[in-house]
């Protein structure tokens, strides 16, 4: 079966020893929600003596295993998983904090002679980590810019701010979660105050080379309806596993704003307020999750080194893992040749 690869991967230069001496091999399994990232990452970890580091901005919260789709012990299949269920829902967690923690996890995994596998769908986390984005304290918005933008949102609606962001930074607007008003506001502030897009700012922040050599795998479905069907099935399964009860605990509790705005929870709040039937809330969760999947795909298309694997083109998880394993071994073969200690384990 033909494996899709970018032109840059087909013509990637051979790494010299001085370019790889301090690098850490890292496998990335990314893609939209419900695409099968966890299952593939676990299979690769079994084959390549790996451990998994989550790259999901919601799975970090403890006490919410259903709505955040935290892998169960059965799904983990004995593979160590890191950065899952460690933070209170009342706390916030920035991309900078994630990079700090994930970097430490990855370094520890390598020190123990195992292969780190980054798996998740939060593009900001993944990109910030693998590209070694330097997070600096940005200057506050000039004058009363934030107040003016907030007043505009209140007067004209948040759609007006999203449209303005689209005019200044179409790529950032396309990947933006419209319901995350705080991030939307901050993105527009930075566009206005710096006069640069998010991609331009990110490029400028890469002052130190990445410490990783990545084999970046991204899952997708050529037939988008197959992905949507998987999303619908997942939501139905979550309802059977207790999603409604988790959402109700958040509705009546006092968790952080981030969790309350999360897809899969906030859609049930009108139901608890007796404004809509539960069936309508479930359909809204499915719709918003499909929209989120589209934004994830938009984000990952930025990754020039990603190899895209059409999940629907493979007859089984084993077949998909065979292709993924081959890509990883090929991408990281320079470590085997130059540094035996980085050699990937055999099956």
C-alpha positions in Angstrom: 0.0 0.0 0.0 1.4 3.4 -0.9 2.3 5.6 2.0 1.6 9.3 1.7 4.6 11.5 2.4 5.6 15.2 2.0 8.1 16.2 -0.6 10.4 17.3 2.2 10.4 13.8 3.6 11.1 12.2 0.3 14.1 14.5 -0.2 15.2 14.8 3.5 19.0 15.1 3.8 21.0 12.6 5.7 21.7 14.0 9.2 25.3 14.5 10.1 26.6 13.3 13.5 27.1 16.8 14.8 23.5 17.6 13.9 22.1 14.6 15.9 24.5 14.3 18.8 22.3 16.1 21.2 18.9 15.3 19.6 16.3 13.0 21.1 14.2 10.8 18.8 10.5 11.4 19.2 7.5 9.8 17.6 4.4 12.0 17.2 0.9 10.5 16.7 -1.5 13.4 16.0 -4.8 13.8 14.3 -8.4 14.8 14.9 -10.5 13.5 17.8 -11.8 9.9 17.4 -9.3 9.1 14.7 -7.6 6.3 16.7 -4.5 8.1 18.0 -4.4 6.2 21.3 -4.7 2.8 19.8 -2.0 3.4 17.2 0.3 5.0 19.8 -0.1 2.0 22.1 0.6 -0.4 19.3 3.8 1.5 18.3 4.9 1.6 22.0 4.5 -2.2 22.2 6.6 -2.7 19.1 9.2 -0.1 19.7 9.7 -0.2 23.5 8.0 3.1 23.9 6.1 5.2 26.5 3.3 7.6 25.7 3.2 11.3 26.6 -0.3 12.8 26.2 -0.7 16.0 24.2 -4.3 16.7 25.0 -5.3 19.9 26.8 -8.3 18.3 28.5 -6.9 14.9 29.4 -4.7 16.6 31.9 -7.6 17.1 34.3 -8.4 14.5 37.0 -11.9 13.3 37.8 -13.1 13.7 34.2 -12.1 10.5 32.4 -15.2 10.1 30.2 -15.7 13.5 28.6 -11.9 14.0 28.1 -11.6 10.5 26.6 -8.8 9.5 28.9 -7.5 6.0 27.9 -8.7 3.4 30.3 -6.3 0.9 31.8 -7.6 -1.7 29.3 -6.9 0.7 26.4 -3.4 1.5 27.8 -2.5 -2.2 27.6 0.3 -1.9 30.2 2.1 0.9 28.3 3.1 3.8 30.7 1.1 6.9 29.9 2.2 10.4 31.2 0.5 13.7 31.7 -3.0 12.3 32.1 -5.4 13.2 35.0 -2.9 15.1 37.1 -4.4 18.5 37.4 -7.5 19.8 39.3 -10.3 21.1 37.0 -10.2 24.4 39.0 -6.6 25.1 37.7 -5.5 26.5 34.4 -2.6 25.1 32.4 -0.7 27.0 29.7 1.1 25.8 26.7 4.4 26.9 28.3 3.6 24.8 31.3 2.8 21.9 29.1 6.1 22.2 27.2 8.0 22.3 30.5 6.4 19.1 31.8 6.4 17.2 28.6 10.0 18.0 27.9 10.9 16.6 31.4 8.8 13.4 30.7 10.5 12.9 27.3 14.0 13.4 28.7 13.3 10.9 31.5 11.9 8.3 29.1 15.1 8.5 26.9 17.3 8.3 30.0 15.7 5.0 30.7 16.5 3.8 27.2 12.9 3.9 25.9 11.3 5.7 23.0 9.0 8.7 23.8 5.8 8.8 21.8 3.8 12.0 21.9 0.1 11.3 21.2 -2.8 13.7 21.1 -4.8 16.3 19.2 -3.9 19.6 20.8 -2.0 21.2 18.0 -0.7 24.1 20.1 0.9 21.7 22.6 2.5 19.6 20.0 3.8 22.4 17.8 5.2 24.3 20.8 7.0 21.3 22.0 8.6 19.9 18.9 9.5 23.3 17.5 10.9 24.5 20.8 8.8 27.6 20.9 10.2 30.2 23.3 7.4 31.6 25.5 8.2 35.1 26.6 6.1 37.4 28.6 4.4 39.5 26.0 3.7 43.2 26.6 0.2 44.0 27.6 -2.1 45.5 24.9 -1.4 49.1 24.2 -3.7 51.6 26.0 -7.3 50.5 26.2 -7.2 48.0 23.3 -8.5 45.1 25.3 -11.4 47.2 26.6 -12.3 48.4 23.1 -12.2 44.8 21.8 -14.3 43.6 24.7 -16.8 46.3 24.1 -16.9 45.5 20.4 -17.6 41.8 21.2 -20.4 42.9 23.6 -21.9 45.3 21.1 -21.5 43.3 17.8 -21.0 39.8 19.0 -17.9 37.6 19.2 -18.4 36.8 15.5 -17.2 40.3 14.7 -13.9 39.7 16.5 -13.5 36.4 14.7 -14.1 38.1 11.4 -11.5 40.8 12.2 -9.0 38.1 13.2 -9.7 36.3 9.8 -8.9 39.5 8.0 -5.6 39.9 9.8 -4.6 36.2 10.2 -6.8 33.8 8.2 -4.8 30.7 9.3 -5.2 31.5 13.0 -8.9 32.2 12.6 -9.6 29.0 10.8 -8.0 27.0 13.6 -9.7 29.1 16.4 -12.2 27.6 18.8 -14.9 30.2 18.5 -16.2 29.5 22.0 -12.8 30.1 23.6 -13.3 33.9 23.9 -10.2 34.4 26.0 -7.9 32.9 23.3 -9.8 34.7 20.5 -9.4 38.0 22.3 -5.7 37.5 23.0 -5.0 36.3 19.4 -6.6 39.5 18.0 -4.7 41.7 20.5 -1.4 40.2 19.4 -2.2 40.6 15.7 -3.0 44.2 16.3 -0.1 45.1 18.6 2.6 43.2 16.7 1.3 43.6 13.2 2.3 39.9 12.6 0.4 36.6 12.2 0.6 33.8 14.7 2.8 31.8 12.4 5.2 34.8 11.9 5.4 35.2 15.7 6.0 31.5 16.2 8.8 31.5 13.6 10.5 34.4 15.4 10.2 32.7 18.7 12.3 29.6 17.6 15.5 31.1 18.8 16.9 27.8 19.9 16.9 24.7 17.6 14.5 21.9 18.6 16.1 19.1 20.7 14.1 16.5 18.8 14.2 14.6 15.6 10.6 13.7 15.0 8.8 11.1 13.1 5.5 12.9 12.8 2.4 10.8 11.9 -1.0 12.4 11.4 -4.1 10.4 11.1 -7.0 11.4 8.8 -9.9 10.0 6.8 -10.1 10.6 3.0 -13.8 9.9 3.5 -14.7 12.6 6.1 -18.0 10.9 6.8 -16.2 7.9 8.3 -14.6 10.2 10.9 -17.9 11.8 11.6 -19.5 8.4 12.1 -16.7 7.5 14.6 -17.3 10.8 16.5 -21.0 10.1 16.7 -20.3 6.6 18.0 -17.8 7.8 20.5 -20.3 10.4 21.9 -23.0 7.7 22.2 -20.5 5.5 24.1 -19.6 8.3 26.4 -23.2 8.8 27.3 -23.4 5.2 28.3 -20.2 5.5 30.4 -21.4 8.6 32.4 -20.8 11.7 30.4 -24.0 13.3 31.6 -23.1 12.8 35.2 -19.7 14.3 34.7 -21.2 17.4 33.0 -23.7 17.7 35.8 -21.0 17.7 38.4 -19.3 20.6 36.5 -22.6 22.5 36.1 -23.3 22.4 39.9 -19.7 22.7 40.9 -17.2 25.5 40.6 -14.4 24.3 38.4 -12.1 26.5 36.3 -13.4 28.3 33.2 -11.4 26.2 30.9 -13.2 23.0 31.8 -16.6 24.6 31.8 -16.0 25.7 28.2 -14.9 22.3 27.0 -16.7 20.6 24.2 -18.7 17.7 25.7 -19.7 19.5 28.9 -20.9 23.0 28.1 -23.5 21.7 25.6 -25.4 20.0 28.5 -25.7 23.1 30.6 -28.9 24.3 28.8 -30.4 20.9 29.5 -29.6 21.2 33.2 -31.3 24.6 33.1 -34.4 22.9 31.6 -34.0 24.9 28.3 -33.6 22.0 25.9 -34.1 18.2 25.9 -31.1 15.9 26.5 -31.3 14.5 23.0 -30.7 18.0 21.6 -27.7 18.5 23.9 -26.2 15.2 22.7 -26.6 16.2 19.0 -25.0 19.5 19.8 -22.0 17.7 21.3 -21.7 15.7 18.2 -21.9 18.7 15.9 -19.4 20.7 17.9 -17.0 17.8 18.1 -17.1 17.4 14.3 -16.3 21.1 14.0 -13.4 20.7 16.4 -12.1 17.9 14.3 -12.0 20.1 11.3 -10.1 22.8 13.2 -7.6 20.1 14.3 -7.0 19.0 10.7 -6.5 22.7 9.7 -3.9 23.1 12.4 -1.9 20.0 11.6 -1.7 20.9 7.9 0.8 23.5 9.0 3.2 20.7 9.9 5.4 20.3 6.8 7.1 17.2 8.0 3.9 15.3 8.8 3.2 12.0 7.1 -0.6 11.6 6.7 -2.1 8.2 7.1 -5.6 7.6 5.8 -7.0 5.4 8.5 -9.8 4.2 6.3 -7.4 2.8 3.8 -6.1 0.1 6.1 -7.9 -3.1 6.8 -7.0 -3.2 10.5 -5.1 -1.5 13.3 -2.3 -4.0 12.7 -2.0 -3.0 9.1 -2.0 0.7 10.0 0.6 0.1 12.7 2.8 -1.8 10.1 2.8 1.3 7.9 3.4 3.6 10.8 6.2 1.5 12.2 8.0 1.5 8.8 7.8 5.3 8.6 9.2 5.7 12.1 12.1 3.3 11.5 13.0 5.0 8.3 12.8 8.5 9.7 14.9 7.7 12.7 17.4 5.3 11.1 20.2 7.9 11.4 20.2 7.3 15.1 20.7 3.6 14.6 23.7 4.2 12.3 25.4 7.0 14.3 24.3 6.3 17.8 23.5 2.7 18.7 22.1 3.8 22.1 19.3 5.4 20.3 18.4 2.3 18.3 14.7 1.4 18.1 14.0 -2.0 19.5 13.0 -4.8 17.3 9.6 -6.4 17.4 
